[in-house]
Amino acid sequence: MRSCLLFLSASLISTFALAQNTATPPAAPADTKLKVRGPAAVTQEEPNRVVATINGKPVTAQQAFKALQAMPADQLKRFQQGQGGLQTALQQIYLMQHFADLAVQQHLDQQDPWKTQLDFYRENILAQAYITGLSNSTNPSSADLKTYYDSHQPDFQEAKLSAIFVGFNPPGAPAAAGAPARTEEQAKAKAEDLVKKIHGGANFTELAKSESDNKQSASKGGELGSFTADKLPKDISQAVFKLKPGEITDPIRENTGFYVLKLDSLNKKTFEQASGDIISTLKNEQLRKAMEDTNKQYQVEVQDPNFFNLGEANSAPTPTLERPVPGQPKASK
């Protein structure tokens, strides 16, 4: 909904973008001096440099940069990746401001539903600002970090894994292009047979290259990379962190196949390496607790179930936000 308030309709944007793109861009002045590029760099070097003219008025780097910073990141990215670039984004911002000024002149900001919506979004932005400030103000002490590290040792272990994946086709699902068609029972039997071969001395890497259905990891002898426990599905995490380096798991069933996993090595992050992650974890935990305590204060105790539409429906038409008077036609959207 935020984007609906902040930006014009797609058709209006495309119309103005087309008009701008068809215009002949001014020729770049001949200058052999290497200049900085980009809004942030230009603004930092010379904030008062005039970088554009809009509706006959000069716009400085600082003014343009501030306007662009106010645009949501996803919206700005779409402009940068599409036709028109930052100049089209800036055009839309100034055009939006122009229409907003006209709306204020007509006192639309004091009329519902616009006034109610403006109040809602103002409160929403302020609430987000408060939560961000609360998160930033949380600073765990060095002692807190060390205590967490010492009491959560398994969280800082990294398992380097290799895998053989034996896929199957769920009932009724066609086989993927280039993949063998197997039932779940057939896949399980093959995975169990591979485990027997490895325990009997077969080379895991060679079997992964020839037998794994995951072609990307198969080409590397089954190598998957390194993972901490929280980055793996629970059943896989519980299995691999019980292994010693060089050992393999029994077949582990996932949605579309069975994994035979090998623990290549087990490493542990040092306290210094883990400190950044611990800070983020403790900040999130403290913020979550603060939010939960506040949420409890604002639990809704329903006094009239009919208002919240919790009672049994009856045959007579009932008023709704869209149709406040019984029998009135539903409001068009």
N, C-alpha and C positions, 0 to 999 in steps of 0.2 A: 504494500500500500504506500510505502514511503516513496517508491519510484513514481507512483501515480501522482503524488502531490508535487514532486520536485520537477518532473520533466513532462514535456509536451507529448502529444500522441505521436506514434510512429510515423503516421502519414505526414504530419506537419514537419517532423524532423527530416524525413526523407526529401520533402519538397524543398526545404531550405538548404539541405546538404547538396541536392542536385544543382540548385541555383549557384551555390558557391563553387562546386566542382567544375561547372562549365565556364566559370570566369577565368580569364587568363591571369596567371599569377604574375606579380611584379618581378621584373628581372633582378637577380641578386647583384648588389653592387660589387664592382671589382675590388677585391681586397685580399692581399696576399698574407695578411696576418691571420694566424690560426685562432679561431674564436671558440669559446666554450659553447656547448650545445645542451639543450634541455631546460625546462622551466626552473628546476631547482638550482642548477649551476649558473644560469644567466641571472637569476634573482639574487643569488649570493654575491656574484661579482659586481653587478650594477643594478640595484633594485629600482632605481628611478629611470632606467632606460625605457623609452617608449617602444613597445614591441608590437602594438597594433593600434588601429583606429576603428572604433565602433560607433556608428551613428554620428560620425563627424567629430567624436571626442577621442583624445589620445588615451591609451591604456598602458600603464607602466608594467614592467615585469612583476613588481611586487603585487599590484592589483590583480593581474591575470593569474599569478600563482596562487594567491589567496582564494580567488574564485574557483579555480580548478580543484584545490584541496577540499573544498566543501562538497564536491560531487562524490557520491559513493564510489568506492574503488571498482566495483564490477561494472558500473555504468561508464566510468572513465576508460576502463580497459577496452570496452566494446568500441568506443570512439577511436581509441588508438589503433585498434586492429582493423577497423573498417575504413571506408572512404571518408576523407575529410580531415581525419586526425584531430589534434588538439584544438585547431582553429574552429572546427565545427562544434566541439564540446563547449568552447568559450562562447561561441555565438549563441548556442542554446541557453546557456546560463544567463547571458545578458537579455535575451529575448524573454526568458522566464521572469526575470526581475522586472522588465517593462510591463508585462501583463499583471504581475503581482501589484505593482504600483497603481495600475489602473483599477484593480479590484479594491484596493484600499481607498482610492478616491471615491469609489461607489459605496464604501462602507460595507463591503461584502464580508470583511473579517469580523464584523459585529452581528452577522446574520447566521442563523442556523440553516443547514447543518455545518456550514463552513467554520463557524466559531467553535462549535463543539469539537470538530475534527482538529482544528489548530491547537486547542487546549490539550487534547489527547496526545498529539505528537510532541508537543512541548514537554509534557510530563514524561513521556517515554524517553525522549532524548536526555532529559535531566536525570531520570532514573539510571540510564545507562552510564551517564557521566559519574554518578555517585558510585555505582558498582565498580567501574574501572578505577576510580580513585581509591576505593576500599581495597581492591586487589593490589594496587601499587604501593599502598601504605603498609602492607603486610611484609615484614622483614624478619624472617627466621634468624635466630642467632647461630653462631658457629657451633655452639654446644647442641642446639636443636638438630643441626645438620648431622653432626657426628653421631648423636644418639639414634637418629633415624637410620643412618648407614649401618651402624653396628647391629641394629635389631631387625634389619631387612636384608641380610646378606644374600639370600637366594635371588632377590630382585636384581642384583648387580652381576649375576653370572650370565655369560653369553655362551650359548652353545653354537658351535659351527657344525652345520648339518649337511648331509647328503641324503638323497632319497631315490627310491625306485617307486614309480607310480604305476599301478595297474588299474586301468579304468574299466567301468562297466556302463551299460546303457540302462537307465531306469525303465521300468515297464511302460511300453507305449511310446518311448522317446526314440527317434531315429539316431543312428550312430553319426557322430560328427565327421566331417570330411576328413578322410585319411586316417581315422581312428578305427581300431578293430571293434567289431560288434561282439560284445560279451554280455552274458547275464551276470548278476551279482555273484551267484554261486561259482560260475566259471572264473571270475576275477579273483575271488577269495582263494580258490584252489590253486591258481597260478601263483598268487602272492605267497601262499604257504609253501609251495614248492621252491620258490626262490629263496625263502628263509632257510629251508633245509640245505639247499646247495651252498649257501654262504657259510652256514655252520659246518658244512662238510669240506670247506676249504676253497670254494669258488671265490673269484675276485669280485668284490662289490662294484668297483668302478667299471669293470668290463661288462658286468651284467646290467648296470644302469645304462650304459651306452647302447646295448643291444635290446634290452627288454622294457625299459621304462617308456610309458606312453606320454610322459612330459618331455617333448622333444627339446625344449629349450634347456632344461637341466641335464637331459641325457647326453647332449653334445659336450657337456663339461664333466661327464662321469658322475652325474647326479648331484653335483654341488648346488646347494641352495643359498648359502650365506650364513651369517651369524644372527642369532635371535636371543633376546631376553625372554623370560618366562611369560611376561605380559603381552608379548607380540605373537604368541602362538595360541591356537585353540587349546582349551583346558586339557582335553584328553591327550593331545600330543605333548603338551608341556609336561604333564605328569609322567609320561612314558620316557621322554628323552632325558630329563634331568635325573632319572634314576640310573642311567647308563654310565659306564666308564668309557673313556675315549677308545674308539675302535669297535665298540659293541653295537648291535643292531636291535631294533624293536621287533616284536611280532607284528603281523599286518594290522594296521589301524584303519578302520573304515571311516571315510568321510562321505560327502554327498554323492560323488560320482565315481568313487574308486577307493582302492586300498593303498596305503603308504607303508613301505618298509623303510625306516629311517636309520641312518647310521650317525653316531656321534663322532665327528672327526676330532674335535678338541673342545675343551671347556676352559674358558678364561673368565676372570673377574675384573670388573672395573675398579680402579683405585678410588679412594675417597675424592681425590682431586678431579678425576674424570667424571665421577657421578654427582658432584656438587650441584651442577646446573640443573640436572633432572630432579634432584631432591628439593631444591628451592621451589621449582615449579609445582611439585607434588604438594609440599607443605602449604604453599600459597593457595592452591586449589582447595585443599582440605579445610583451611581456615575460612576461606570464602564460602564454601559449601555449608559449613556449620553456621556461619553468621546468617546465610540466606534461609536455612532450615528453621533457625530460631525465630526469624522475622515472619516466615510463612505461617508458623503455628499461631501467631497473633492475629492473622487475617484469614483463618479458616471460616468459611461461610456456614453458619448454623441456619438451616432452612426453617423458617417459621410458617411459610405458606407454600406447600408443594405445588399448588396449582400455578403459581407464578413461574416456577421453574419447569413447568410441564412434566412433573414427576408423577402426577396422578393418572388414573386410568382414563383413556380417551373416551369421550361420549360421542353420540351420533350428531349432536348439534354442532354447527360451525363455531369455533372459538376464536376470539380475537388474537391476532399475532402482530408482531412489529410491522409486517408487510400489509396486514389487513386488520387495522385496529377496531373496525366496527363489524360485528357479526353480519354475514350475508353480503358484505361489500365485496366487489370483485377484487381479486388479488392485484396488488400494485405492480405495474409494469416495470421491468428493469431496463 
